[in-house]
Amino acid sequence: MHVSDHPYERAPLAADCGPGWADVVAACRPHGALVLALLGHTGAQGSSGYGQIPLWAPSAVPDVATCEVPVAMEPADVDALVAGFAAAARVAVGAGVDGVEVDAGARPLLRQFASGLTNHRSDAYGADRLRLLHEVLAAVRAELGRGRVLALRLCCDEEAPWAGIIPSLAVEHVQDLAPLVDLLVVVRGSGLTPSAYRPRRAHPAAFNAELTRSMRAAASGTPVVLQGSVVDVAAAQRALDDGVADAVEMTRAQTADADPWARRGPASRCGPARCATRPARCATCATRWSAASRIRPRGALSPSCWPRPAGRSRW
């Protein structure tokens, strides 16, 4: 959402996303689906290799993965960041989206400002580590106006208890921030713990369930979303029935099968006819095929999913 952030080669700048967002809206609206534009800035967890400019961060703390030292943002940089979020939200509204999700999850700069691991500032943004998030949410809300959703993807456990965001602190964050948004997505992880937001098969299904349940109790009625290896429709329904969350995010499940509800069939015996109607289950392998892969199933889409490399569902 700002030119200071270029985390990967084909990272789209929000200012250029209007036509693409409009196409997604046009494709989804006939089916009754809501479309939210995700806005974020990766800060010190980005890359200076593509933009050839210093990485922004709350403090000059080296990134644990790359060892690159970012620059501590000056007040003018902070103002430009907030303005960038507002401008990006304006583009999204112009594209007809139903709302915006502000990303303060495992990687983004907004999480870095909220964390004692990376925010060592002595100014107002260090005294109140949520101050920047407050300013960004207010700026985006002003651009959305009435009738559009403001969602927040929030890291509630960095798995770094010596200085980072821990669940008990996240409860305080949620109590502070939930009244400002219409939807809260609970995630975990940081640069120290990438497996917490890119889980593999060793992680149990719905591994964020108890964290999400505790954040929902603190959210004062703001709807809360469960995220994290929920790859089965029945598991998602159990989470809703058990009061874990108000909604469930199933990203990789829909990569394996974009319409698991319509294809849902008997869970037992799978004859040829039944197999055709059963969803293709996500294997949580965190593997995808790309055009650059040296070994790839013949006919695989680029990129696509291991269980269905030649299927109709793709990233």
N, C-alpha and C positions, 0 to 999 in steps of 0.2 A: 504493500500500500504506500510505499515511499521509495524514492530512488536510492536511498542509502542502504536498502536491503535487496540483495541479489543472491539468495541462498543456493540456487542451483541453476544450471545453464538455461533451462527453458522456463524459469520462474516468471509468471506473468505479473506485470505491474497493474495494479487495480485500475489505473487511469485508462488502460487499454482493454479492460475486460467487459466493457458495456455490451458490445455486440454478442460476445459469447454468453454472457449471463442472460441476455434477452432470448437467445436461441434455447437455452436450457428452460427458461420460463415457458416459452411457447411449446416445448415438448412435454413438459410436466403438467401444465395447468389443465389440459383436457381430462387428466386422470385424477384431478382433485388433490394433487400433491403440492405442498408448500415448498418454496425454494428460498433458502437463505444463502447469502454470500458470506463466506468466511474471510475475515480481515485480520491479518497479523503481520508481525515484524520479528524476524528471528534473532536480531541483535547479535550478541557474541557467539551464538550458536549457528550463525550463518557462514558465509564464505566471502573473503575479499578477492578471490581468484577471478571472478567474472566482472565485477564492477570496478576492481582496482582502486577501491577507496577503503579507508579504515572502517572497521566494524564499530557500531554503536553499542554502548552498554551503560548501565548505571555507574559502574566503577571499572577501573582498569584491572580486572581479575582475569587471568588467562583462562581460555576455554580448556576444559579437561580433556577433550578429544583431540583438538588440533594444536594446543599449546599457544595459539595465537593470542596476543594481548590486544584487546579492544581499546578504544578511546572512551574516557568517561564523558558522557554527554554534557554539554554546556546548556544553560537555560534556553538559549535560542534553539538548540537542537530539540529540546523537549517541546518547545512551542511548535516547532515544525512537525514533530511527530504527531501531536494532537491534531494539528491542522490537516495532516495527511490522512488520518483516520476519518476526519469529517469529510474531506474531499472524496475519499474512496466510498464512503456511505452514500454520498450524493450521486456518484456514478451508478451505484447499485440500485438506488431508488429510480433513477432515470431508466434503468433497464427493466423495471417492473418487478423486481424481486419482492417477496413477501416479508423480508426482514434481513437482518445482518447478525452474524455470530462473531463476536470479538474473541480473539484467541489469546488466552492467558494460560495456555496449557503447558505441556512439558518442555517445549523448545522456545517459545516466544520471549521477546524483550519484556513484555508486561509481567511475565512470571519472574524474570530476572530482577525487575524492580521490586517485586513483592517478597523476595527471598533474602535472608541474611547471608546466604552463600555468596551472592553476587552483588548485593547492594550494600556498599560500605560508605555511602555518602554522608556528609555532615550537614547538608542543607535540608530544606523542608521535605524533599523526596526521600531522604534517609530517615528523618524523624517519623514520617508517616509513609511507610513503604507502599501503601495502597493509594496514595494521592494521585499518582499518574493514572492508575486504572480508573479512579473516580472521574478524572478530567476527560479521559477518552470515552467512557460510557456516556457522560453528559453531552459531549460533542456529537457522538453518533446518534444519540436519542434525539437531539435537536434536528438532525438531518432527516431522520426517519419520519418524524411527525406522528400523527395518530393513525392507528390501524395497522401498523407494521410491527413485526416481532424484533425485539432486541434480546439476543441470546448471548450467553457468556460461557466459554469453555475454560474451566478453571482447574489448575493443578492443586490438588488437595493433599498430596504426599509426595515429596521429592525423594523419599527414602534416603535421606541424609540427616539423621536426627541430631547431629552435633551442631548444626547451624541452619539447616534448611527448613522448609515448610513441612510440618508434621500434622497429622490429623487433628490434634487438639487445637493447634493454631489455625488450621483451615476452618474449623468450626467458627472461630471468631471472624475469619474472612467472609465466610458465607453469611453469617448474621449481618455483617456490614453491607455486603454487596447484593445479596439476593433481592432486597426490596427495589433495587435499581433496574432489574432486568425482568424479562418475561419467561425466561427459560435458562436453566443452569445445567451444563454438561460436566460431570465430575470425571477427572482424569488424574493420573499420577505419573511421576517420572521427572527427570531432568537430564542435563548433559552427563551426569554421573551414572544414571540408570536408564540407558536407552531401551533396555529390554522391558521396562515398565510401560512404555508406550508403543513398542514394536514387539509384542510378545510372540513367542514361538510355542510349540506344542507342549513344552514343559510347564507352561502356565496353565492352571486349572481354568475351566470355562467360567465365565462371569467372575473373574478374579477381583473385580472392583466392587462386588455386591455389598459387602459390609461397609466399606468406605462410603459408598453411595447412600446406603441406608442412614448412616450417621449424619451425612450432610443434608439429606432430605429432612431430617428431624430439626435441623437448624435453619432451614430455608424459609420458614414462616409462610408456607403455602405456595411459594414459587415452584412451579413444576420442575422436577429434577430428572435428568436422563442418565441411565446406566450405560456405561461404555466399557469395553474390554472383553474381547473373546466371547461374545455372545453369538454363537453361530447356529443355534437351533431355535426354531420357532417355539417349541414347547418350553425351552428354558427361558425364553423371553417372556412368555406368558406367565410362567411361575414367578418370575421377578416382579411382574405387575401385580399378580394375585397376592404375593407375600408382602407387598408394601415397600419393596426395595426402592422403587422408582415410579415415576409417572409415565415414562416412556423409555424405550430401549433403542440404542444405536446398534445397527447390524451391518457395518460397512463391508467387512470381508465376506460375510455370509452372502451378501448380494453380489459380490464379485464372483463367487462360485455359482450363484444362481440368482438372477436379478428379480425373480418373482417366486420366492419359496412358498408364499401363501397359496397362490393359484395352483402350484404344482404339488401341494402337500398330499401325500397318500398314506396308506397303511404303514405303520412303523414295523410291523412284523413281516413275515414271508414276502419275498420280493420276486414275483414271477415277471416274465417279460413285459406284460401289459402294465403291471404296477410300477416297474422300474421307470417306465416312460413318464409317469406322473409324479414320482417322488422327487423332492428337491435334491440337487447335488450338494452334499454336505461339505462345508469348508473344513479342510484338514488342519487349519491354523499352522501351516508350514512356513508362513512368512516368505514364500518363494513366488517369484513371478518370472515370466519369460519376457525378454525384450529383444529388440532387433539386434542388440549388441551381444546377445548370448552366444557362446560358442556351441553349446549343446542345447537344442531346442526341438520339441516334437514337430514333426513335419506337419505343415498346415496350421501351426499354432498362430493365433492372433498376436499382435505385438503392441503392448504387452497383454498377458492374459493370466489365467489362473491354472495352477497345477492340476486340480481335479478335472477341469474341463478346458484343456488348452485349445480345443477347436470349437468350443461352445459359443453361444451367442452373447455371453456376458463377458465384459472386459473392463479393465481400468482405463 
